[in-house]
Amino acid sequence: MSETTLNLTTTDGHRITGTLFCPDTPGAVLVISHGMAEHGNRYAGLARWLGTQGVAVVTYHHRGHGPDCRPEDLGHYADHQGWQKVVDDLGLVVDHIRQQFPELPVTLLGHSMGSFIAQSYAAQHGDKLDTLALSATNRIHKPQLRASATLVWLIRLLRGRRHHSKLIRAMTFGQFNRHFRPNRTDCDWLSRDPQQVDRYRADPLCGFECSAGLWHDFITGMLGINPGQWPQDLPVHLFAGTDDPVGEMGKGIRQHFRAIREAGIQKVTFRLFDGGRHEMLNELNAEDVWQHLLQCIPVRENACTEPLPA
């Protein structure tokens, strides 16, 4: 399997970097849209395993994230139209992959923040996707989101777009972690696997503060999500852990599943993994989750695959 660098330039001069993991004879392509305060390189293990199953994988870094992000931009999309820019960045990646593999089905996997970017993309360009998979997402709770957007807007107005607010962090990541008291770390909410949590905490490109501007872009972007705008024949697969505070411990993601079905999407599936926290792909039962994800990806029969480990 080859691993090659992805390097694309947007119309506003932003450079998108990432990696293409490609088996000798791929039967499908998976594009990964990662979560907040992490980066695409964290999915390399999953990508290499999927390669043994005939799936080419593209990982990349959102604006304000990743090893090529300038220190002053870490945790910040852009000063103007940040949400649309990250959605357009994803579109550029998908278009590039479509050109590279015109005959192969393309699945988009969005995790957490990346799941909402993926859903916005599906509304604008869902006809370019063969499958949409959403990890650790949540319902679009508009009254709550509007209240949060107002608070973040005030913080942004008073302190600036690039201000890092302790209040916003306490209301989000801090609140998530309080579900798992007594806490060993400030990131216990991510996974039951202490090695994965410690690896995240030791990574300088993970767990950083995000700007008030990014949070405002993110929340207003979520408010615009409407599954009724997606192609009705686009297969959608949701999965999460029962103990993921982002998905309201299963409650929110269940409601989102129902909303997608009620929007007329013809094929939508939903899987909750018992006891799992936010990062199911990095959980104690990650192998089961990886297998589940593989089943959601349409792979051409002529793909070259390797036997699964005993």
DOTOR-906846 format. One record per residue: x, y, z negated of N, C-alpha, C, O in turn. Coordinates in steps of 0.2 Angstrom, whole numbers, padded with zeros to 4 digits, always signed. Atoms other than C-alpha are relative to their C-alpha. Layout:
BEGIN
XYZXYZXYZXYZ ...
This chain:
BEGIN
+0004-0006+0000+0000+0000+0000+0004+0006+0000+0009+0006-0004 -0004-0006+0000+0006+0017+0004-0003+0006-0004-0009+0006-0006 +0002-0006+0004+0005+0033-0007+0003+0006+0004+0009+0007+0003 -0002-0006-0004+0006+0049+0003-0003+0007-0003-0008+0007-0006 +0002-0006+0003+0005+0067-0002-0005+0004+0004-0005+0004+0010 +0005-0004-0003-0011+0077+0001+0002+0008+0000+0004+0010-0006 -0002-0007+0000-0007+0095+0006-0004+0004+0005-0003+0004+0011 +0005-0004-0004-0021+0107+0012+0000+0007-0002+0001+0009-0008 +0000-0008+0002-0023+0126+0013-0007+0002+0002-0009+0001+0008 +0007-0002-0001-0040+0134+0011+0001+0007+0004+0006+0010+0005 +0000-0006-0004-0045+0150+0021+0002+0006-0004+0004+0011-0002 -0002-0006+0004-0041+0161+0006+0007-0001-0003+0010+0002-0007 -0007+0001+0001-0023+0154+0005+0001-0005-0006+0007-0006-0007 -0001+0005+0006-0026+0142-0010+0003-0007+0003+0001-0009+0008 -0002+0006-0002-0016+0126-0008-0003-0006-0005-0002-0006-0011 +0003+0006+0003-0025+0109-0012+0006-0005+0000+0008-0007+0006 -0005+0006+0000-0013+0095-0017-0003-0006-0003-0007-0005-0008 +0003+0006+0002-0016+0077-0021+0004-0006+0003+0009-0005+0005 -0003+0006-0003-0012+0059-0016-0005-0004+0003-0011-0005+0001 +0004+0005-0003-0019+0047-0004+0003-0007-0001+0009-0008+0001 -0002+0007+0001-0018+0029-0009-0003-0004+0005-0009-0005+0005 +0003+0003-0006-0020+0018+0006+0003-0007+0001+0009-0008+0002 -0002+0007-0001-0020-0001+0008+0002-0001+0007+0000+0004+0011 -0002+0001-0007-0014-0008+0024-0006+0000+0005-0006+0003+0010 +0006+0001-0004-0031-0012+0031-0006+0003-0004-0010-0002-0007 +0006-0002+0005-0044-0001+0021-0007-0001+0003-0007-0001+0010 +0007+0001-0002-0062-0004+0022-0005+0005-0002-0011+0005-0001 +0004-0005+0003-0068+0011+0013+0004+0006-0003+0010+0004-0004 -0004-0005+0003-0062+0028+0006-0004+0003-0006-0010+0004-0005 +0003-0003+0006-0066+0035-0011+0004+0007-0001+0010+0007-0002 -0003-0006+0002-0063+0053-0015-0002+0002-0007-0008+0001-0009 +0002-0001+0007-0062+0058-0033+0001+0007-0002+0006+0010-0001 +0000-0007+0003-0067+0074-0041+0000+0000-0007-0004-0002-0011 -0001+0001+0007-0060+0075-0058-0003+0005-0005-0007+0009-0002 +0004-0004+0005-0066+0083-0074+0004+0006-0002+0010+0007+0000 -0003-0007+0003-0062+0099-0084+0006-0002-0004+0006-0007-0008 -0006+0000+0004-0045+0101-0092+0004-0007+0001+0006-0009-0004 -0004+0006-0002-0037+0086-0083+0003+0001+0007+0003+0006+0009 -0003-0001-0007-0030+0082-0066-0001-0007+0004-0002-0012+0001 +0001+0005-0004-0031+0070-0052+0005-0006-0001+0003-0012+0001 -0005+0006+0001-0015+0060-0056-0002-0005-0005+0001-0010-0005 +0002+0005+0006-0024+0052-0071-0004-0006+0003-0005-0011+0000 +0003+0006-0003-0033+0041-0058+0004-0004+0004+0001-0008+0008 -0004+0004-0005-0018+0033-0050-0001-0007-0002-0001-0011+0003 +0001+0007+0001-0020+0017-0059-0006-0003+0003-0006-0009+0006 +0006+0002-0003-0038+0015-0054+0001+0000+0008-0001-0005+0011 -0001+0000-0007-0033+0020-0036+0004-0006+0002+0002-0008+0008 -0005+0006-0002-0019+0007-0035-0004-0006+0000-0004-0011+0004 +0004+0006+0000-0031-0006-0041-0006-0001+0005-0006-0006+0009 +0005+0000-0005-0045-0001-0029+0003-0002+0007+0000-0004+0011 -0003+0002-0006-0032-0002-0015+0001-0007+0001+0001-0010+0007 +0000+0008-0001-0030-0021-0019-0006-0003+0002-0007-0008+0004 +0006+0002-0002-0048-0022-0015-0003+0003+0006-0009+0003+0008 +0001-0003-0007-0047-0013+0002-0003+0007+0000-0006+0009+0005 +0002-0007+0000-0052+0004-0004+0006+0005+0000+0010+0005-0005 -0004-0005+0000-0042+0019+0001-0002+0006-0005-0009+0007-0005 +0002-0005+0005-0042+0033-0013+0003+0006+0001+0009+0006+0002 -0003-0006-0001-0039+0051-0012-0002+0004-0007-0007+0005-0009 +0001-0004+0006-0036+0061-0029+0003+0007+0002+0008+0007+0006 -0003-0006-0001-0033+0079-0029-0002+0004-0006-0005+0002-0011 +0001-0004+0006-0033+0094-0041-0004+0006+0001-0003+0009+0006 +0004-0006-0001-0046+0107-0043+0004+0006-0002+0009+0006-0005 -0003-0006+0002-0042+0125-0044+0001+0001-0008-0004-0001-0011 -0001-0001+0007-0035+0130-0061+0002-0007-0004+0003-0007-0010 -0002+0006+0003-0029+0112-0064+0006-0003+0004+0007-0001+0010 -0005+0004-0004-0014+0100-0059+0007+0003+0000+0008+0009-0003 -0008-0002+0001+0005+0101-0058+0002+0006+0004+0007+0009+0003 -0002-0006-0005+0005+0114-0044-0003+0006-0002-0002+0012+0002 +0004-0006+0002-0006+0126-0053+0005+0005-0004+0009+0003-0008 -0004-0005+0004+0003+0142-0059-0002+0001-0007-0008+0001-0008 +0002+0000+0007+0004+0144-0078-0006+0005-0001-0010+0004-0006 +0005-0005+0002-0006+0160-0078-0007-0002+0003-0012+0002+0001 +0006+0001-0003-0020+0152-0067-0003-0007-0004-0009-0009-0002 +0003+0006+0003-0022+0136-0078-0006+0001-0004-0006+0005-0008 +0007-0001+0003-0040+0134-0083-0004+0005+0003-0009+0007-0001 +0003-0005-0003-0046+0147-0071-0001-0001+0007+0004-0002+0011 +0001+0002-0007-0055+0144-0055+0003+0006+0005+0007+0005+0009 -0002-0005-0004-0054+0161-0047-0003+0007-0003-0008+0006-0007 +0003-0006+0003-0058+0179-0051-0007+0002+0004-0011+0006+0001 +0007-0001-0004-0073+0179-0038-0002-0006+0003+0002-0010+0006 +0003+0005-0004-0085+0166-0032+0004-0007-0002+0005-0011+0003 -0004+0006+0002-0075+0152-0042-0004-0006+0002-0001-0011+0004 +0004+0006-0001-0089+0139-0041+0000-0002+0008+0001-0008+0009 +0001+0002-0007-0092+0140-0022+0007-0002+0003+0008-0006+0007 -0007+0001-0002-0073+0140-0020+0002-0008-0001+0005-0011+0003 -0002+0007+0002-0071+0123-0029-0004-0005+0004-0002-0010+0006 +0005+0004-0005-0086+0116-0019+0003+0000+0007+0003-0006+0010 -0003-0001-0007-0078+0122-0003+0007-0004+0000+0008-0007+0006 -0006+0004+0000-0061+0114-0008-0002-0007+0001+0002-0011+0005 +0003+0007-0001-0070+0097-0010-0002-0001+0007+0000-0006+0010 +0002+0001-0007-0077+0100+0007+0006-0001+0005+0005-0005+0009 -0006+0000-0005-0060+0103+0015+0003-0007-0001+0006-0010+0004 -0003+0007+0001-0054+0086+0007-0004-0005+0003-0001-0009+0007 +0004+0005-0003-0069+0076+0013+0001+0001+0007+0001-0004+0011 -0001-0001-0007-0067+0084+0030+0006-0003+0003+0007-0006+0008 -0006+0003-0002-0049+0079+0031+0000-0007+0000+0003-0010+0004 +0000+0008+0001-0052+0061+0025-0005-0002+0006-0003-0008+0009 +0004+0002-0005-0066+0060+0038+0004+0000+0007+0003-0005+0011 -0004+0000-0006-0054+0065+0052+0006-0006+0000+0007-0009+0005 -0005+0006+0001-0041+0052+0045-0003-0007+0001+0000-0011+0004 +0003+0007+0000-0053+0038+0044-0007+0001+0002-0012+0000-0001 +0006-0002-0003-0067+0042+0056-0005-0006+0000-0011-0005+0000 +0004+0006-0001-0074+0024+0056-0002-0003-0007-0006-0007-0008 +0001+0003+0007-0074+0021+0037-0006+0004-0004-0006+0010-0004 +0004-0004+0005-0088+0025+0024+0003+0003-0005+0009+0001-0008 -0003-0004+0005-0084+0038+0012-0004+0001-0006-0010+0003-0006 +0003-0001+0006-0089+0038-0006+0003+0005-0004+0009+0006-0004 -0002-0006+0005-0088+0053-0018-0001-0002-0007-0007-0003-0009 +0000+0001+0007-0084+0050-0036+0001+0006-0004+0006+0009-0003 -0001-0005+0004-0087+0064-0048+0000-0001-0007-0005-0005-0009 +0000+0002+0007-0082+0063-0066-0001+0007-0004+0002+0012-0003 +0001-0006+0005-0089+0076-0079-0001+0006+0004-0005+0007+0008 +0000-0006-0004-0086+0093-0072+0000-0001+0007-0004+0002+0011 -0001+0002-0007-0081+0085-0056-0007-0003+0003-0008-0003+0009 +0006+0003-0002-0098+0076-0056-0005+0006+0003-0009+0005+0007 +0004-0005-0002-0107+0093-0055+0002+0004+0006-0002+0006+0011 -0003-0003-0007-0095+0100-0041-0003-0005+0005-0004-0003+0011 +0002+0004-0005-0099+0084-0032-0008+0000+0002-0010+0000+0008 +0007-0001-0001-0118+0087-0034-0002+0006+0004-0006+0006+0008 +0001-0006-0004-0117+0104-0027+0002-0001+0007-0001+0002+0012 -0002+0001-0006-0107+0098-0013-0005-0005+0004-0006-0004+0010 +0005+0005-0003-0120+0084-0009-0006+0005+0002-0009+0003+0007 +0005-0004-0002-0133+0098-0008+0001+0004+0006-0003+0005+0011 -0002-0004-0006-0123+0108+0005+0002-0005+0006+0001-0003+0012 -0003+0005-0006-0115+0093+0015-0001-0007-0002+0003-0011+0000 +0002+0007+0001-0123+0077+0009+0000-0004+0006+0001-0010+0005 +0000+0004-0006-0124+0071+0027+0007-0003+0001+0008-0007+0006 -0007+0002-0001-0105+0069+0026+0002-0006-0004+0008-0008-0004 -0001+0005+0005-0106+0056+0012-0004-0006+0002-0009-0006+0005 +0003+0006-0001-0110+0038+0013-0003-0002-0007-0008-0006-0007 +0002+0002+0007-0112+0036-0006+0002+0005-0005+0008+0008-0004 -0001-0004+0006-0112+0047-0022+0000-0004-0006-0005-0006-0008 +0000+0004+0006-0106+0040-0038+0002+0006-0006+0006+0010-0005 -0001-0005+0005-0107+0051-0054+0001-0003-0007-0002-0007-0010 -0003+0003+0006-0097+0047-0070-0001+0005-0005+0001+0011-0004 +0000-0004+0006-0101+0055-0087-0003+0007+0002-0001+0012+0000 +0004-0006-0001-0114+0068-0080-0005+0001-0005-0005-0002-0010 +0005-0001+0005-0129+0075-0088-0006+0003+0004-0005+0005+0010 +0006-0003-0003-0146+0082-0085+0001+0008+0001+0006+0010-0002 -0001-0007-0001-0148+0100-0079-0006+0003-0004-0011+0004-0003 +0004-0002+0005-0156+0107-0095+0000+0008+0001+0004+0011-0002 -0001-0008-0002-0160+0125-0088-0001+0004-0006+0003+0009-0006 +0000-0004+0005-0166+0133-0104+0006+0001-0004+0009+0006-0006 -0007+0000+0003-0150+0128-0113+0005+0003+0004+0009+0007+0001 -0005-0003-0004-0139+0132-0099-0001+0007+0001+0004+0011+0001 +0001-0007-0001-0147+0149-0096+0003+0004-0007+0006+0009-0006 -0002-0003+0006-0144+0153-0115+0008+0000+0000+0011+0005-0002 -0007+0000+0000-0126+0147-0113+0003+0005+0005+0009+0008+0003 -0003-0005-0005-0123+0157-0097+0000+0007-0003+0005+0011-0001 +0001-0007+0003-0129+0173-0106+0006+0001-0005+0009+0006-0005 -0005-0001+0005-0117+0170-0121+0007+0001+0004+0011+0005+0002 -0007+0000-0004-0102+0166-0109+0001+0007+0004+0006+0009+0004 -0001-0006-0004-0106+0181-0098+0002+0006-0005+0006+0010-0003 -0001-0006+0004-0106+0193-0113+0008-0001-0003+0011+0004-0003 -0007+0001+0002-0089+0185-0119+0005+0003+0006+0010+0006+0005 -0004-0001-0006-0082+0187-0101+0000+0008+0001+0005+0011+0003 +0001-0007-0001-0089+0205-0100+0005+0004-0005+0008+0009-0004 -0004-0003+0005-0081+0210-0117+0008-0001+0000+0012+0003-0002 -0007+0002+0001-0065+0201-0116+0004-0002+0006+0010-0002+0007 -0003+0001-0006-0062+0198-0098-0001-0007+0003-0002-0012-0001 +0001+0006-0003-0063+0184-0085+0005-0006-0002+0003-0011-0003 -0005+0004+0001-0047+0176-0090+0001-0002-0008+0006-0005-0010 -0001+0001+0007-0050+0176-0109-0002-0007-0002-0006-0010+0001 +0001+0006+0002-0049+0160-0118-0003+0000-0007+0000+0003-0012 +0004-0001+0006-0063+0159-0131+0000-0006-0005-0002-0011-0003 +0001+0005+0005-0062+0149-0147-0007-0002-0001-0008-0008-0003 +0007+0001+0001-0080+0151-0149-0003-0005+0006-0007-0010+0004 +0002+0004-0005-0083+0143-0132+0002-0007-0001-0001-0012+0000 -0002+0007+0001-0072+0128-0136-0003-0003-0006-0004-0009-0005 +0003+0003+0006-0080+0126-0153-0007-0003+0002-0009-0008-0001 +0007+0002-0002-0097+0125-0144+0000-0006+0005-0005-0009+0006 +0000+0005-0005-0091+0112-0131+0004-0006-0003+0001-0010-0006 -0004+0005+0002-0076+0101-0135+0000-0001-0007-0001-0007-0009 +0001+0001+0007-0077+0104-0153-0006-0003-0003-0006-0007-0007 +0006+0003+0001-0095+0100-0154+0000-0008+0002-0003-0012-0002 +0000+0007-0002-0092+0084-0144+0003-0004-0005+0001-0010-0007 -0004+0004+0004-0079+0078-0156-0003-0001-0007-0001-0006-0010 +0003+0001+0007-0089+0081-0172-0005-0006+0000-0006-0008-0006 +0004+0006+0000-0100+0066-0167+0004-0006-0003+0001-0011-0005 -0004+0006+0001-0085+0055-0171+0004+0001-0007+0009-0002-0008 -0003-0001+0007-0081+0061-0189+0000-0006-0004-0004-0010-0003 -0007-0004+0001-0069+0057-0198+0004-0001+0006+0005-0006+0009 -0004+0000-0006-0058+0062-0183+0007-0002-0001+0010+0001-0006 -0007+0001+0000-0041+0055-0180+0003+0005+0004+0009+0008+0002 -0003-0005-0004-0038+0068-0166-0006+0005+0002-0011+0004+0000 +0005-0005-0003-0047+0083-0158-0003-0003+0006-0007+0001+0010 +0002+0002-0006-0050+0072-0143-0003-0007-0001-0004-0011+0004 +0002+0007+0001-0058+0056-0151-0007-0001+0005-0008-0007+0006 +0006+0001-0004-0074+0059-0140+0001-0002+0007-0003-0004+0010 -0001+0002-0007-0065+0055-0124+0000-0008+0000-0003-0010+0006 -0001+0007+0000-0062+0036-0128+0001-0003-0006+0003+0000-0011 -0001+0004+0006-0062+0022-0141+0007-0002+0000+0010-0005-0005 -0006+0003+0000-0045+0017-0135+0005+0006-0002+0006+0011+0001 -0005-0005+0003-0032+0027-0146+0006+0001+0005+0009+0007+0005 -0006-0001-0004-0018+0024-0133-0002+0005+0006+0002+0010+0008 +0002-0004-0006-0028+0033-0119-0001+0007-0003+0001+0012+0000 +0001-0006+0003-0033+0047-0131+0007+0004-0001+0008+0010+0000 -0007-0002+0001-0014+0049-0136+0003+0002+0006+0007+0007+0006 -0003-0001-0007-0009+0049-0118-0003+0007+0003+0001+0011+0005 +0003-0006-0002-0021+0063-0114+0003+0006-0004+0004+0011-0001 -0003-0006+0004-0015+0074-0129+0007+0001+0001+0009+0007+0000 -0007-0001-0001+0003+0071-0124+0001+0003+0007+0007+0005+0008 -0001-0002-0007+0000+0077-0106-0001+0008+0000-0006+0010-0002 +0001-0007+0000+0003+0096-0104-0005+0003+0004-0007+0008+0004 +0005-0002-0005-0009+0096-0090-0007-0002-0002-0011-0002+0003 +0006+0002+0003-0023+0090-0101-0002+0004-0006+0002+0006-0010 +0003-0003+0006-0034+0098-0114+0002+0007-0001+0001+0010-0007 -0002-0007+0001-0029+0116-0111-0007+0004+0000-0012+0001+0001 +0006-0004+0001-0041+0130-0114-0002+0003+0007+0002+0004+0011 +0003-0003-0007-0052+0136-0099-0003+0007-0002-0005+0009-0007 +0002-0007+0001-0056+0154-0096-0008+0001+0000-0012-0003+0002 +0007-0002+0000-0073+0163-0099-0002+0000+0007-0008-0001+0008 +0002+0000-0007-0073+0165-0080-0002-0007+0002-0007-0007+0006 +0001+0007-0002-0072+0147-0077-0006-0003-0003-0011-0006+0001 +0006+0002+0004-0085+0143-0090-0007+0003+0003-0012-0001+0004 +0006-0004-0003-0097+0156-0082-0001-0003+0007-0007-0005+0008 +0001+0003-0006-0094+0149-0065-0003-0007+0000-0008-0009+0004 +0003+0007+0001-0097+0131-0071-0007+0000-0002-0011-0004+0001 +0007+0001+0002-0113+0134-0080-0005+0003+0005-0010+0000+0006 +0005-0003-0005-0121+0145-0066+0000-0005+0006-0005-0005+0009 +0000+0005-0005-0115+0132-0054-0005-0006-0001-0008-0009+0003 +0004+0006+0002-0124+0118-0064-0008+0002+0001-0012-0002+0003 +0007-0002-0001-0140+0129-0064-0003+0000+0007-0009-0001+0008 +0002+0001-0007-0140+0128-0045-0001-0007+0002-0003-0008+0008 +0000+0007-0003-0140+0109-0044-0007-0002+0000-0011-0001-0005 +0007+0002-0001-0156+0102-0037+0000-0006+0004+0002-0006+0010 +0000+0007-0004-0157+0083-0032-0004+0000+0006-0003-0003+0011 +0005+0000-0006-0171+0088-0020+0003+0003+0006+0001+0002+0012 -0004-0002-0006-0158+0096-0009+0005-0005+0003+0008-0004+0008 -0005+0005-0003-0148+0080-0006-0004-0004+0005-0010-0004+0005 +0003+0004-0004-0151+0069+0008-0004-0006-0003-0001-0009-0008 +0004+0006+0003-0165+0056+0003+0003-0007+0001+0002-0011-0003 -0002+0006-0001-0156+0042+0010+0007-0001-0002+0011-0006-0001 -0007+0001+0003-0139+0045+0001-0001-0004-0006-0004-0002-0011 +0000+0004+0006-0136+0031-0011+0003+0004-0006+0009+0006-0005 -0002-0003+0006-0133+0038-0029+0001-0005-0006-0004-0008-0007 -0001+0005+0005-0125+0028-0043+0003+0004-0006+0008+0008-0006 -0002-0003+0006-0124+0035-0061+0003-0005-0005+0000-0011-0006 -0002+0004+0005-0114+0027-0075+0004+0004-0006+0007+0010-0004 -0002-0004+0006-0109+0033-0093+0000-0005-0006-0002-0011-0005 +0000+0003+0006-0106+0027-0110-0006+0002-0005-0008+0008-0004 +0006-0002+0004-0120+0026-0123+0002+0005-0005-0002+0008-0008 -0002-0005+0005-0109+0037-0135+0004+0005+0003+0009+0008+0000 -0003-0006-0003-0104+0050-0123-0004+0006-0002-0010+0007+0000 +0004-0006+0003-0109+0067-0131-0002+0005+0006-0006+0009+0006 +0001-0005-0006-0108+0076-0113-0007-0002+0002-0011+0002+0005 +0006+0003-0002-0123+0064-0108-0005+0000-0005-0010-0004-0005 +0005+0000+0006-0132+0067-0125-0001-0007-0002-0007-0009-0004 +0000+0006+0002-0128+0050-0130-0005-0005+0003-0009-0009+0001 +0004+0004-0004-0137+0042-0116-0007+0004+0002-0010+0002+0007 +0007-0004-0001-0153+0054-0117+0000+0004+0006-0004+0004+0010 +0000-0005-0005-0147+0067-0105+0001-0003+0007-0003-0001+0012 -0001+0003-0007-0141+0056-0091-0006-0005+0002-0007-0005+0008 +0007+0004-0002-0157+0045-0092-0005+0005+0003-0008+0003+0008 +0005-0005-0003-0167+0061-0089+0003+0002+0007-0002+0003+0011 -0003-0002-0007-0155+0065-0074-0002-0005+0005-0004-0004+0010 +0002+0005-0004-0158+0048-0067-0007+0000+0002-0009-0001+0008 +0007+0000-0002-0177+0050-0068-0001+0006+0005-0005+0006+0009 +0001-0006-0004-0175+0068-0060+0002-0002+0007-0001+0000+0012 -0003+0001-0006-0165+0061-0046-0005-0005+0004-0007-0004+0010 +0005+0004-0003-0178+0047-0042-0006+0004+0001-0009+0003+0007 +0006-0004-0001-0192+0059-0044+0001+0005+0006-0004+0008+0009 -0002-0004-0005-0183+0070-0031-0001-0003+0007+0000+0000+0012 +0001+0003-0006-0186+0057-0018+0006-0004+0003+0006-0007+0008 -0006+0004-0002-0169+0049-0017-0002-0007+0000-0004-0010-0005 +0003+0006-0001-0172+0032-0010+0004-0006-0004+0001-0011-0006 -0004+0005+0004-0158+0022-0019+0004+0004-0005+0009+0007-0004 -0004-0002+0006-0152+0027-0036+0001-0005-0005-0004-0008-0007 -0001+0005+0005-0144+0016-0049+0003+0003-0006+0005+0009-0006 -0002-0003+0006-0140+0019-0067+0003-0006-0005+0000-0011-0006 -0003+0005+0004-0128+0010-0079+0003+0003-0006+0007+0008-0006 -0003-0002+0006-0125+0013-0097+0004-0005-0003+0002-0011-0004 -0004+0005+0003-0110+0004-0105+0000+0001-0008+0001+0007-0011 +0001+0000+0007-0113+0000-0124+0006+0002-0004+0011-0001-0003 -0005-0002+0004-0102+0010-0136+0005+0004+0004+0009+0007+0000 -0005-0004-0004-0092+0019-0122-0001+0007-0001-0007+0010-0003 +0000-0007+0001-0088+0037-0124+0001+0004+0006-0002+0001+0011 +0000-0005-0006-0084+0051-0111+0003-0003+0006+0001-0003+0011 -0004+0002-0005-0071+0043-0101+0000-0008+0001+0004-0011-0001 +0001+0007-0001-0078+0026-0096+0006-0003+0004+0007-0009+0003 -0005+0002-0004-0064+0024-0083+0007-0002-0004+0011-0005-0002 -0006+0001+0005-0051+0024-0098-0002-0003-0006+0001-0001-0012 +0002+0003+0007-0061+0015-0111+0003-0007-0001+0007-0010+0003 -0003+0007+0002-0057-0002-0120-0003-0005+0005+0001-0010+0006 +0002+0005-0005-0068-0011-0107+0001+0003+0007-0004+0002+0012 -0001-0003-0006-0061-0001-0092+0000-0005+0006-0003-0003+0011 +0000+0005-0006-0059-0017-0081-0007-0001+0002-0008-0002+0008 +0007+0001-0002-0078-0020-0082-0003+0006+0004-0006+0006+0009 +0003-0006-0003-0081-0002-0077+0003+0001+0007-0001+0003+0012 -0003-0001-0006-0069-0002-0063-0003-0005+0005-0004-0003+0011 +0003+0005-0004-0077-0018-0056-0007+0003+0002-0010+0002+0007 +0006-0003-0001-0094-0009-0058+0001+0005+0006-0003+0006+0010 -0001-0005-0005-0087+0006-0048+0001-0003+0007-0002-0001+0012 -0001+0003-0007-0081-0006-0034-0006-0002+0003-0007-0002+0009 +0006+0002-0003-0098-0013-0032-0005+0005+0002-0009+0004+0006 +0004-0005-0003-0105+0004-0029+0003+0003+0007+0000+0007+0010 -0003-0002-0005-0093+0007-0015-0001-0004+0006+0000-0010+0006 +0001+0004-0006-0098+0001+0003+0007-0002+0003+0009+0003+0006 -0006+0002-0003-0083-0009+0009-0001-0004+0006-0004-0009+0006 +0000+0004-0006-0081-0015+0027+0003-0007-0001+0008-0008-0005 -0002+0007+0001-0079-0034+0028+0007-0001+0002+0010-0006+0000 -0006+0002-0003-0063-0033+0038+0006+0003-0005+0012+0003-0003 -0005-0003+0005-0054-0024+0023+0005-0006-0002+0003-0011-0004 -0005+0005+0003-0038-0033+0017+0000+0001-0007+0002+0006-0010 +0000+0000+0007-0040-0037-0001+0004-0005-0003+0006-0010+0000 -0004+0005+0003-0030-0046-0014-0004-0004-0005-0009-0001-0008 +0004+0003+0005-0037-0059-0026+0001+0004-0007+0006+0007-0009 +0000-0004+0006-0042-0052-0043+0004-0004-0005+0004-0010-0004 -0004+0003+0005-0031-0056-0058-0004-0005-0004-0010-0004-0005 +0004+0005+0004-0036-0072-0068-0001+0003-0007-0004+0000-0011 
